[in-house]
C-alpha cells in the first residue's frame, strides 16, 4: 500500500471549497466511535501531529460506541483527561461519538475554534447504507452540523496497513489546509484490504451488511439473550462506493446532512392532504 501513489485529482469539489488560504495554524479535532483507546486512533493522531502547523486535539468516547450513528445522550456528561507517557493525549467523553465531537467543538474549541473534524480510523468499512448506522460517520456529521468541515475514515478489519491509511488521510488534510475544505459536506474515506487498485470517488451505494434474524442463546424466566445474525453481500451496482470498495479501491464519498427526497416533494403535494378538525 505504501508504494501506491495516492492522487485525489478526481475529487471534484471545486465551487464547494471555502476560501481560506494555507493556514498558519490549523486545529484538528480528532474523534472516533471505537473509543479513545483504539490503536487506529493513536496511529492517525501520530501522523496528523507530524504535519507542519497542525495542532491535533483528541475528544473521543471513553469506550466503544460502534453503531451509535449520530445519536446523543442527555443529562450531565463525564469527561476524563487521558495521559500517555506523562503527556495529555486527549479527553475521554462518557457519551456517544457525536457527544465527544460536540464537547470538543463547543467546549474545548470555545476560545480557539477548530478548522476540521476527523473521525477515525474506524475498524470496519462504512460504505453504502451502513454509513447511516456508523458512529464514525455520525461523529463527523456532528462537525458538519456545527458548521465545521469533517472527514470520516474507515478501513477493513484486517489486511490493511494502518500507517498508510493515516498517511492517506493526512494527504487530504494538507489539501484542505492549503486550499480550503468542502463547505457543508462530509468526505467519507474507506480503505479495503489487500492490493489496492486505485482511488474511486463514488456515491453512497447499497449495504454490504444485511441483518437476517436472531438466534436465541439463552432464556430464563422473562429474560432472553439473542445473537444477531448478519450476512455480507456483494454489491450489484458497479457505480457505487460499495462496489468499488469490494473491488479493491479506496473510496471517497461526499455526504450531506440533507436527506430530502426532492423528487417526491411535488408528488406528496399533489396528494392534497388536509387538516382534520
N, C-alpha and C positions, 0 to 999 in steps of 0.2 A: 504493500500500500504506500510505503514511503517513497517509492520510485515513481509513483503516478504523479503526473503534473496536473494539479488541480487548476482548472480555469473556470471562472464564473462569468465569462463574457456572455453566456446565454441567459443570464439573469436579467430579464428585461424589466428594469424598474425606472427607466427614465421618465421624468414627469411626476414621479411619486416621491422623489428624493427631497429631503429637506435641504435648505440652502447653506447649512453650516459648513464652514471650511475645516481644514485639518485642525483638530483640537489640540491646544497646548496641554490641556489636562482632560483626560477622558475617563469618566467614572462609570464603572460597570457594576450592576447589582447581579450577583450570581446566585441562583437557586436551583432546585430540582424537586422531584417527588419521591426519590428513593431514600431520602434522608441525608442529613448533614454528614454522616459517617461514610457515605458512599465513596469508594476509591476512584470512581469515574468523575465525581465532582472534584475531588482533590487533583486529579490529573488535569482537568480543564482549568482549575484555579491556578495551577503551576504554570501552564502555558500562557494564559492570559496575563498573568502577573509579570511575565518576562517581556511583554510588549512595551515599546517606548511610550512614555507619557500616559500610561494607563494605570488606573487605580481600581482594584477589584475588592468589593465588599461582599461577603457571603451572608445571606439570610435564607435559611433553608429549614424544612420541617425537622423536628427532633428525632423522628422515626419515619419509617417507610409509609408513604401515603399514595402508593400507586393506585391508579384508577379513581382518584379523587376529583378529576375533571377541574372545573372552575368553582368548586364548592367552597364554602366558608363556614367557620364556626362562630358562635355568638358568645357573649359574656367576656369576662376578664381573660386575658391571654398571658401565659407564662413565657418568658424569653430568657434563655440562659446563654452566657458567653462561653464559647468553646476555645480552649487554648491548646496549642501544639508546640512542643519544644520551647515552652515559655513565652510564646507569642500568640496574640489573638488571631484565631483562624476565622471565626465567624459567629453568627448568632443562631442558636437553635430555637426555633419557634414551635411551641406546643399548639399546633393547629394544622390546617390544610396548606398545601403548597401556595395557593393564592393568598392565604393569610401571611405567609412568610414574605412574599413579594410586596404585599400591601404595607406591611410593617416596615420593610426596607425602604420603600419609596416615600412613605408619609412620615415615618419615624426617623430612621437613620439618614434619610435624604432631605429632611425638612429644611436644614440650613444650607446644605450643599447638594443640590439635586443631581440625580443620576442621568447619564446620557443614554444608557442602554440597559435592558434587562436580558439576561441569558439564563435559560433553564436547561440543565443537563450536566453532563452527558447521561441520558437515560439508558438503563439496561433493558433493551427491548424496543422494537420498532414501533413507531407511531404514524404509520402510513394509512391512507384511506380513512374510512369511517371511524377507525379506532381512535383517531385524534380527538373525537368528541368525548371519549372516556378518559383520556390521558391527563394525569395531573401535571406532567411535564408541559404539555401544550396549554393546559389551564392556567398554570402559574405564569407562563409567558404572556398569555392573554390578559392577565391582570395588569401587566405592564402597558399593553395597548389600551386597556380600559382606563388607566390612569394617565394616558397621553404620552407614554414613553415607548420608543421603539423597542422591539423584542425579537429574540431568536430562541427557538427551541431546537435542541439537537439530541438525537437518539441513535443508538446503534444496536446491532443484533446481539443476542445474549452470549454468543461465543464466536470465535474465529475472526475477530476484528482487532486491529491494532489501535488501542485506545489513544496512545500518544499521537498517532497520525490523525485520528478523529479530532483531537484537540487542536492540532495544527490547522486542520481544515476550517474549523470554526474560527480560529484566530485570523485566518486569511480574510474571512468575511467581515470580522470586526475591524480589521485595518482598512478595508474598503469603506465601511461606514464612517470610521474616524476621519478618513480623508475626504470623502465625497458627500457625506450625509447619509442618513438611514431612511428607509421607507416610512412614510407617514401613515399611521393608522392600519398598518399591515404587519402581521407576524410572519416571519420566514421560518418554516419548519424544515429541518435537515434530518435525513435518515440515511444511515450508513449500513449496508448489508455485510454479510460475512464473505470471506473468500476473495478471489481475484476480482478486482473492480474493473468494470468496462468503461466507465466514464461518469459524467455528471449529467443528470437529466432534470430539467425544470418541467414539472408536470402538475396538473390539477389534482385535487384530492379524489381518490378513487374508491373502489369498493373495499369492504372489510375482508381482511385475510383471516380474521379470527371469528368463529361462529360458535355461540353458546347453544348447545343441543339438548341440554337437560341437566338433571341432578341425580346423583347416586346417594342412597341413604346409607350412611356409615354406621350410625348407632342411634338407638332410640330407647328412651327410658322415661316412663310416666308421660308427662306432657312435653318432654324435651326431645328434639330430634337434631341430628347433625348430618348435614348434606355436603357432598363434594360436587362442585360444579363441573360439568363436562363441556369441553370445547374442542373444536377441530380447526386445523389450519387448512385453508383452501387456496388454490391458485387463482389469481385474478384472470378474468376473461376479457378485460378491456385493456388493450395494449396502449391506450392513450393516457393512462393514469399513473400516479405515483406508485400505487401498489404493484402494478405490473412491472414498472421499471425497476423498482426495488428488488422484486423477486427474480429479475433477470440480471442482477449484479451491478446496478447503477446506484450511485449516490443520488438521492432525490432531493430536490428543493421545491417546496410548495408554499406559495404566498397565501395566507389565510386572513380573513377579516372577521370582525365581531358580528357583522350584519348577516343574519341567516335568512333574510326575507326571500321568499319565492315570488319575485316580482311578476313573473309571468302569470301567476294565479290571482293577482290583485284584481284585475279587471273582471275576471270570471266571478269571483266572490261578490264583487259589487253588483253584478247582474242578477244575483240571487234575490235581491230586493228584500233583505231581512228587515223586519220592523220591530219596534219596541212593543212589548206586550204589557198592556195595562190591566 
